[in-house]
Amino acid sequence: MQKNILILIMIIAIVTIGYRWTQIESTKLAPVGLVISLKRLSVLFAVIIGAKLFKEENYFRKVIATSLIVAGALLIYED
């Protein structure tokens, strides 16, 4: 069991490094407001995946609240 957790932590670390690197590179190619708006989408995915992973019963409110955060970030990036 301990080995499985270590492998999972290493996978998460590699994915996180890749995520951060692509975020930095994307600010060179696109407006920062758009990049930050897309970054906020990761919060929504984290809530959904966390709810499934930890088998939370009533996570619908969290999804709604997170969706409002994402909507606010998108409003900031208004053309």
trRosetta pair geometry for C-beta under 8 A, 3 or more apart (Angstrom, degrees):
i j d omega theta_ij theta_ji phi_ij phi_ji
1 4 5.8 -55 -156 32 36 113
1 5 6.7 34 151 -18 67 104
2 5 5.8 -55 -153 34 34 111
2 6 6.5 35 150 -19 66 106
3 6 5.6 -53 -149 36 34 113
3 7 6.4 35 153 -19 66 104
4 7 5.7 -54 -149 36 32 111
4 8 6.3 33 152 -19 65 106
5 8 5.6 -54 -148 37 32 113
5 9 6.3 33 153 -20 66 104
6 9 5.7 -52 -147 35 31 111
6 10 6.5 31 153 -18 63 105
7 10 5.7 -55 -149 36 32 111
7 11 6.4 33 153 -20 65 104
8 11 5.7 -53 -148 35 32 111
8 12 6.4 31 154 -17 65 106
9 12 5.7 -55 -147 38 31 112
9 13 6.3 35 152 -22 65 106
10 13 5.6 -52 -147 34 32 114
10 14 6.5 31 155 -18 65 104
11 14 5.9 -55 -149 36 31 109
11 15 6.3 28 154 -15 65 108
12 15 5.8 -57 -145 40 30 110
12 16 6.1 33 155 -22 65 108
13 16 5.7 -56 -146 36 28 112
13 17 6.5 29 156 -18 63 104
14 17 5.8 -52 -149 35 31 110
14 18 6.4 30 153 -15 63 107
15 18 5.7 -57 -150 40 32 113
15 19 6.1 36 151 -24 66 107
16 19 5.5 -51 -144 34 31 114
16 20 6.4 29 157 -16 65 104
17 20 6.0 -55 -147 38 29 107
17 21 6.2 29 155 -19 64 109
18 21 5.7 -56 -144 37 29 111
18 22 6.3 25 160 -15 65 107
19 22 6.1 -58 -148 38 26 106
19 23 6.4 29 153 -22 62 107
19 42 7.4 90 -167 -111 138 149
20 23 5.6 -55 -150 33 32 114
20 24 6.5 31 154 -18 66 104
21 24 5.9 -55 -152 35 32 109
21 25 6.3 26 153 -13 66 109
22 25 5.6 -56 -143 43 34 110
22 26 6.0 37 157 -26 67 107
23 26 5.8 -54 -143 33 28 111
23 27 7.0 34 155 -25 60 98
23 35 6.5 117 -159 179 74 113
23 39 6.1 60 -127 -92 126 114
24 27 6.1 -51 -160 23 32 111
24 28 7.7 31 145 -17 58 100
25 28 5.8 -53 -167 26 43 114
25 29 7.0 21 146 -6 70 110
26 29 5.6 -66 -150 44 44 104
26 30 5.6 -17 171 28 83 109
26 35 5.0 151 113 -115 111 117
26 38 7.8 -71 136 65 158 142
27 30 7.1 -73 -114 60 25 71
27 32 5.5 31 -139 -101 99 79
27 35 5.1 -72 -82 1 72 173
30 34 5.0 -86 150 77 119 128
30 35 5.6 142 84 -54 109 93
31 34 4.8 87 70 6 89 104
31 35 7.2 -161 96 -6 46 87
31 77 7.2 141 105 -141 123 112
32 35 5.5 -56 -148 38 38 113
32 36 6.2 35 156 -18 70 105
33 36 5.9 -56 -146 38 29 108
33 37 6.4 32 154 -22 63 106
33 76 6.0 -149 -152 119 107 93
33 77 3.6 153 146 -101 110 96
34 37 5.6 -52 -149 33 32 115
34 38 6.5 28 155 -14 64 104
34 77 5.3 131 -74 -158 53 152
35 38 5.9 -58 -152 39 31 108
35 39 6.3 37 148 -25 65 105
36 39 5.2 -48 -146 32 36 118
36 40 6.7 43 152 -26 64 98
36 73 6.3 -139 124 -162 87 114
36 76 7.6 -45 92 88 123 135
36 77 7.4 166 63 -51 93 122
37 40 5.8 -50 -157 25 33 113
37 41 7.5 43 144 -27 58 94
37 70 7.6 84 -169 -163 73 68
37 73 4.5 158 -118 138 66 103
37 74 5.1 92 -149 -86 127 57
37 76 7.0 -170 -76 61 101 98
37 77 4.7 -78 -40 10 137 141
38 41 5.5 -37 -165 12 45 118
39 42 5.9 -37 -174 10 48 114
40 43 5.6 -34 -171 16 55 115
40 44 7.6 56 139 -14 67 95
40 69 6.0 -151 -174 133 119 95
40 70 5.0 164 123 -108 112 65
40 73 4.0 164 8 -4 162 168
41 44 5.5 -48 -162 31 50 114
41 45 6.6 46 145 -15 73 102
41 70 5.8 70 -88 -124 59 124
42 45 5.6 -53 -149 40 39 111
42 46 6.1 45 151 -25 68 104
43 46 5.6 -53 -147 35 31 114
43 47 6.6 33 153 -21 64 102
43 66 5.5 -161 124 -151 99 110
43 69 6.2 -47 91 97 148 141
43 70 7.2 -164 62 -63 107 92
44 47 5.9 -53 -152 32 31 110
44 48 6.5 24 154 -13 65 107
44 63 7.2 67 -151 -144 84 69
44 66 4.7 149 -98 139 68 123
44 67 6.5 73 -111 -77 122 58
44 69 7.8 -171 -60 67 87 105
44 70 5.6 -4 -44 -47 127 138
45 48 5.8 -57 -146 40 34 108
45 49 5.9 26 159 -12 70 110
46 49 6.0 -56 -137 44 27 105
46 50 5.8 29 161 -20 64 113
47 50 5.9 -57 -141 40 23 111
47 51 6.3 25 158 -22 61 108
47 59 6.9 164 165 177 92 118
47 62 5.0 -166 -164 138 126 112
47 63 6.0 170 119 -87 131 59
47 66 4.8 -140 -2 -38 156 160
48 51 5.9 -55 -149 33 27 111
48 52 6.6 21 155 -12 62 107
48 59 7.7 140 -111 129 44 137
48 63 6.5 62 -77 -102 85 107
49 52 5.8 -59 -150 41 33 108
49 53 5.9 31 154 -21 68 112
50 53 5.6 -56 -137 39 29 111
50 54 5.9 0 171 8 67 112
50 56 7.5 29 124 -8 78 128
51 54 6.7 -66 -133 52 20 89
51 55 7.9 80 166 -97 51 5
51 56 4.4 -78 -143 43 75 116
51 59 3.6 -14 -124 -60 141 175
51 62 6.9 171 -68 67 126 137
51 63 7.7 -47 -14 -53 157 100
52 55 7.3 18 -175 -76 28 45
56 59 4.5 85 98 -54 126 112
58 61 6.6 30 145 6 94 103
59 62 4.8 -47 -167 38 73 118
59 63 6.1 78 134 -26 83 96
60 63 5.6 -53 -150 34 35 112
60 64 6.5 36 152 -19 66 103
61 64 5.7 -53 -150 35 33 112
61 65 6.3 31 153 -17 66 106
62 65 5.7 -53 -145 39 33 110
62 66 6.1 31 156 -17 66 108
63 66 5.8 -56 -144 40 29 110
63 67 6.2 35 153 -25 63 106
64 67 5.6 -53 -149 33 29 114
64 68 6.8 33 151 -20 62 101
65 68 5.7 -51 -156 30 34 113
65 69 6.9 37 146 -19 63 100
66 69 5.4 -47 -154 31 40 115
66 70 6.5 39 149 -16 67 102
67 70 5.6 -51 -149 38 36 111
67 71 6.2 38 151 -21 66 105
68 71 5.5 -51 -143 37 33 113
68 72 6.3 37 154 -21 64 103
69 72 5.7 -54 -151 34 30 112
69 73 6.6 29 151 -18 63 104
70 73 5.7 -54 -151 36 33 111
70 74 6.4 32 152 -18 65 106
71 74 5.6 -55 -149 37 33 111
71 75 6.4 37 151 -23 65 103
72 75 5.6 -51 -148 32 33 113
72 76 6.8 41 151 -25 62 98
73 76 5.7 -46 -157 24 36 115
73 77 7.0 14 153 2 64 103
74 77 6.0 -64 -152 50 37 97
75 78 6.2 -3 -172 -51 45 108
